[in-house]
Amino acid sequence: METRFYRKPKTENPVLVAAWPGMGYLAKISAEYLRERLDADMFAEIVTYQSIIRYVDGLAELSFSRHRFYEAPDANLVICVGDDQPVTATESVRLAEAVMDVAGELGVRMVYTMAALPTGYEGVPKVYGIGNSVRSIRMLREHGIEVMRGEGGVSGLNGVLIGVAAKRGIDGVCLLCEIRYVDVPQFESAMYVLKALTGMLGVEVDLSGLRRRAEEVKLMTKKAKTGGERLGYVS
């Protein structure tokens, strides 16, 4: 694992939004859309190596994944988007620690992640929240986001990161949004979770692009159901 800084970021004591691929591609769709709309620039990345080599015409090289950091100085925001999830729990924690090492250098004061909640909802998807401290739970309630009740878990880095943040005394929130399908891009849910996130961040973002993609997916899903076709989406 390597952490590479390409330039010194302009942000000071920013908020961190981090996301990796998961069910319905919810978290990554949301973070990538936010990054694009805020015109955030990359300044660093973490490279993680995998236990496989890839070759082309006999020439081999190590296989790796990239977890890029972008900054949007006007919003005092840093966005981390990863290519993929680590395979094991140990690797997930190690990567989360590395992300929080970068966050520590930047003086990050709050961490936000997003995760999918598969319910096959009707109507519009609902957004829930969990926090890693009493203060972060209070923040959720202040923004009208219902806190998850009972016991449960959030697997992968979208959950693990706020647990690692708590160990370092940094508040964190994971926003969980209902999705219909786990293997189809959930643009509608991404729109609603981003609406909740930007409300907490105090940042205005045009979500019409996600709304258009959501309508396209609905249309393609309807056609696939009526025609007996199989949906062929890629992340």
Backbone torsions as a table, in degrees:
resi	resn	phi	psi	omega
1	MET	NA	132.7	-180.0
2	GLU	-131.1	138.9	172.9
3	THR	-108.0	125.4	-175.8
4	ARG	-122.5	122.0	173.7
5	PHE	-99.8	130.3	-179.4
6	TYR	-102.4	-19.9	174.9
7	ARG	-163.6	166.6	178.3
8	LYS	-83.2	123.6	-179.5
9	PRO	-69.1	156.4	-178.9
10	LYS	-88.9	-21.9	-175.3
11	THR	-72.4	145.6	176.6
12	GLU	-126.5	130.4	-177.6
13	ASN	48.4	54.0	-177.5
14	PRO	-81.0	176.2	168.7
15	VAL	-96.3	143.0	179.6
16	LEU	-108.7	129.4	169.5
17	VAL	-113.4	126.0	-176.6
18	ALA	-130.0	145.3	-177.3
19	ALA	-154.4	144.9	173.9
20	TRP	-133.5	158.8	-179.4
21	PRO	-58.6	142.3	178.5
22	GLY	-156.0	-161.3	-178.0
23	MET	-58.9	132.2	179.9
24	GLY	66.9	8.2	-178.1
25	TYR	54.1	22.3	-172.3
26	LEU	-56.7	-54.1	-173.6
27	ALA	-63.7	-45.4	-176.6
28	LYS	-69.7	-40.5	176.0
29	ILE	-56.2	-46.3	-176.3
30	SER	-64.7	-47.0	-177.5
31	ALA	-68.0	-40.2	179.1
32	GLU	-65.5	-40.2	179.1
33	TYR	-64.5	-43.7	178.2
34	LEU	-60.7	-44.4	179.5
35	ARG	-59.5	-45.5	-178.5
36	GLU	-66.5	-42.9	-177.8
37	ARG	-67.5	-31.5	179.2
38	LEU	-90.8	0.9	179.5
39	ASP	52.8	45.7	-177.3
40	ALA	-76.0	142.3	-177.5
41	ASP	-106.6	141.5	179.1
42	MET	-74.3	138.6	177.2
43	PHE	-130.3	-14.4	-178.8
44	ALA	-159.8	166.7	174.8
45	GLU	-156.8	156.3	171.4
46	ILE	-110.4	128.8	178.5
47	VAL	-107.3	124.0	177.7
48	THR	-113.9	134.3	-177.5
49	TYR	-96.4	148.2	-176.9
50	GLN	-109.6	159.8	-177.5
51	SER	-84.4	54.9	179.1
52	ILE	-159.0	148.0	169.7
53	ILE	-111.4	149.7	177.0
54	ARG	-114.8	148.4	-178.9
55	TYR	-136.0	150.5	175.2
56	VAL	-130.4	119.2	-177.9
57	ASP	52.4	40.7	175.2
58	GLY	87.6	-13.0	-179.6
59	LEU	-89.8	118.2	-173.9
60	ALA	-102.6	151.6	173.4
61	GLU	-150.7	158.1	178.2
62	LEU	-62.0	142.8	175.3
63	SER	-91.7	135.8	-177.2
64	PHE	-144.3	163.3	175.5
65	SER	-119.8	153.3	-178.6
66	ARG	-118.3	138.7	178.9
67	HIS	-126.8	99.0	-167.4
68	ARG	-93.4	145.1	176.4
69	PHE	-110.2	130.3	178.5
70	TYR	-123.1	152.8	176.8
71	GLU	-125.7	143.7	173.4
72	ALA	-123.0	86.5	-173.0
73	PRO	-56.1	-37.6	-178.2
74	ASP	-63.3	-28.6	178.5
75	ALA	-98.0	-0.3	-175.6
76	ASN	49.9	51.0	-172.0
77	LEU	-132.1	139.3	172.2
78	VAL	-117.3	135.2	-178.9
79	ILE	-120.4	126.8	176.3
80	CYS	-112.5	126.4	179.3
81	VAL	-128.2	124.0	-178.5
82	GLY	-100.4	151.0	178.7
83	ASP	-66.8	-43.2	-175.8
84	ASP	-157.6	174.1	-179.4
85	GLN	-92.5	142.3	172.1
86	PRO	-60.3	157.1	-175.9
87	VAL	-79.3	-41.2	-174.4
88	THR	-109.6	163.0	178.1
89	ALA	-63.0	-40.3	179.4
90	THR	-61.0	-43.1	179.3
91	GLU	-66.1	-36.4	178.5
92	SER	-62.5	-45.5	-179.7
93	VAL	-66.3	-40.9	178.9
94	ARG	-60.8	-44.1	179.0
95	LEU	-67.2	-41.0	177.1
96	ALA	-60.0	-40.3	177.1
97	GLU	-62.9	-41.2	179.7
98	ALA	-65.2	-40.1	176.9
99	VAL	-62.3	-42.4	-179.7
100	MET	-72.3	-23.1	172.1
101	ASP	-63.8	-44.6	176.3
102	VAL	-63.4	-44.1	178.9
103	ALA	-58.9	-39.7	179.4
104	GLY	-63.5	-39.9	178.5
105	GLU	-64.2	-29.8	-178.3
106	LEU	-88.5	-10.2	-177.6
107	GLY	75.8	31.8	-179.4
108	VAL	-57.3	136.4	-175.4
109	ARG	-110.7	-10.5	-178.0
110	MET	-158.8	141.9	-179.4
111	VAL	-122.6	132.8	176.2
112	TYR	-121.8	136.2	170.7
113	THR	-131.0	171.7	179.8
114	MET	-135.9	149.5	179.5
115	ALA	-150.1	159.5	-177.1
116	ALA	-94.0	146.3	177.7
117	LEU	-125.6	94.4	-175.9
118	PRO	-70.3	115.2	-178.9
119	THR	-131.6	-14.2	-172.7
120	GLY	61.9	41.3	-172.8
121	TYR	-55.0	157.9	171.1
122	GLU	-112.4	148.6	-179.4
123	GLY	81.9	-123.4	178.9
124	VAL	-112.8	148.7	-179.3
125	PRO	-71.4	143.4	178.9
126	LYS	-99.9	145.8	179.1
127	VAL	-107.3	129.8	176.0
128	TYR	-116.9	171.9	178.9
129	GLY	-143.6	151.9	168.1
130	ILE	-129.4	151.1	-179.8
131	GLY	-129.5	160.8	-179.8
132	ASN	-100.2	10.2	178.8
133	SER	-157.8	163.3	176.7
134	VAL	-60.3	-39.2	-178.6
135	ARG	-64.8	-41.8	-179.0
136	SER	-69.9	-34.7	175.9
137	ILE	-65.5	-39.4	177.2
138	ARG	-62.2	-39.5	178.2
139	MET	-60.6	-42.6	178.5
140	LEU	-58.2	-47.7	-178.5
141	ARG	-65.1	-37.0	179.3
142	GLU	-64.1	-26.1	179.1
143	HIS	-99.1	14.2	174.6
144	GLY	72.8	22.2	179.6
145	ILE	-99.5	125.6	-177.0
146	GLU	-70.8	130.0	179.0
147	VAL	-81.8	135.6	-179.8
148	MET	-61.7	136.2	179.0
149	ARG	-102.9	161.0	177.0
150	GLY	74.9	-159.6	-178.0
151	GLU	-110.4	147.6	179.6
152	GLY	-173.5	-170.9	-179.3
153	GLY	-150.5	155.2	173.9
154	VAL	-122.6	111.5	-176.4
155	SER	-83.9	159.0	176.4
156	GLY	81.8	-179.8	-174.9
157	LEU	-65.8	-28.1	179.0
158	ASN	-63.0	-19.8	173.8
159	GLY	-102.4	-44.9	-175.0
160	VAL	-58.9	-35.8	-174.2
161	LEU	-58.6	-41.9	-177.8
162	ILE	-73.1	-22.0	173.7
163	GLY	-69.8	-41.9	176.8
164	VAL	-67.4	-37.8	177.3
165	ALA	-60.5	-39.6	-179.4
166	ALA	-61.3	-37.4	178.5
167	LYS	-60.9	-24.8	-178.4
168	ARG	-100.8	8.2	177.4
169	GLY	76.3	22.6	-179.7
170	ILE	-108.7	127.9	-179.9
171	ASP	-65.9	145.9	179.5
172	GLY	-147.6	150.9	179.3
173	VAL	-134.2	138.1	170.4
174	CYS	-116.7	121.4	178.1
175	LEU	-94.1	122.4	-179.1
176	LEU	-107.4	125.6	-178.1
177	CYS	-119.4	139.2	178.8
178	GLU	-63.0	141.8	174.2
179	ILE	-130.2	158.6	177.6
180	ARG	-91.0	-43.4	-174.8
181	TYR	-126.1	141.7	-178.3
182	VAL	-87.6	-20.2	-175.0
183	ASP	-116.3	15.0	176.5
184	VAL	-124.4	133.6	-180.0
185	PRO	-54.8	124.7	-174.7
186	GLN	-100.0	76.8	-176.4
187	PHE	-68.4	-34.9	178.6
188	GLU	-62.9	-46.3	178.6
189	SER	-64.3	-37.6	177.2
190	ALA	-60.7	-38.8	178.8
191	MET	-62.9	-43.3	-177.4
192	TYR	-73.6	-37.2	179.4
193	VAL	-70.8	-33.8	176.6
194	LEU	-70.2	-33.6	175.4
195	LYS	-61.0	-42.2	178.3
196	ALA	-68.3	-42.8	-178.1
197	LEU	-64.7	-48.7	-178.1
198	THR	-66.2	-28.8	174.4
199	GLY	-63.9	-40.7	178.2
200	MET	-70.8	-33.5	-179.2
201	LEU	-79.1	-20.4	-175.1
202	GLY	73.2	32.9	-178.5
203	VAL	-117.8	136.5	178.2
204	GLU	-96.1	127.9	179.7
205	VAL	-136.7	133.0	177.1
206	ASP	-73.2	117.3	-176.4
207	LEU	-99.2	9.9	-175.4
208	SER	-64.3	-29.9	179.0
209	GLY	-63.8	-40.0	176.7
210	LEU	-68.4	-36.1	179.3
211	ARG	-63.3	-41.4	178.9
212	ARG	-64.4	-43.8	179.7
213	ARG	-64.8	-35.7	178.5
214	ALA	-63.3	-41.6	179.0
215	GLU	-65.9	-36.6	178.2
216	GLU	-63.6	-43.6	-179.9
217	VAL	-64.6	-41.6	178.5
218	LYS	-59.7	-42.6	-179.0
219	LEU	-65.8	-44.6	180.0
220	MET	-66.7	-36.1	177.9
221	THR	-65.4	-41.9	179.3
222	LYS	-63.4	-42.4	179.8
223	LYS	-65.4	-40.9	-179.7
224	ALA	-64.3	-38.9	-179.5
225	LYS	-68.6	-45.2	-177.7
226	THR	-73.2	-27.2	-178.7
227	GLY	-97.8	-2.0	-179.5
228	GLY	69.1	23.4	-179.1
229	GLU	-90.2	163.1	177.4
230	ARG	-100.7	133.6	179.1
231	LEU	-68.2	136.9	-177.7
232	GLY	-122.6	66.4	-178.9
233	TYR	-92.8	153.1	170.3
234	VAL	-126.7	155.2	-179.3
235	SER	-80.1	NA	NA
